[in-house]
Amino acid sequence: MTDCIFCKIAKGEIPSRKIYEDDDIFAFHDINPQRPVHFMIIPKAHIATLYDADVRHHAALGKILTKAGELARGEGLDDGFRLIANTGRVGGQEVYHLHFHVLGGPEPVGPMVQRL
């Protein structure tokens, strides 16, 4: 996909504050952090949403889940973090390249879903 901002970030076409990169995944700081620590982990392959993930993506998605803790600790999150993947319009997805937010800081993140 040529106009995907996350594909461009993973390719180095758009600058980012990179945390980690290998052949399958890329992690970088969010440009609009919502917590003292807020970064994203993405598969390098363009997968629009979690709905679109299938068996071909097992390695990259497994790597994201198993690297999340190591990367969070590396960013100083020794007492926990939240991992979020918004999916589709109703799920609040804004960029249609599958991504996982890693959020944390010294205070608890708060309730998982805010009540209205």
Beta strands, then each sheet from edge to edge (+ up, - down):
strand 1: 18-21
strand 2: 25-29
strand 3: 37-43
strand 4: 82-84
strand 5: 100-104
sheet 1: 1+ 2- 3+ 5- 4+
end
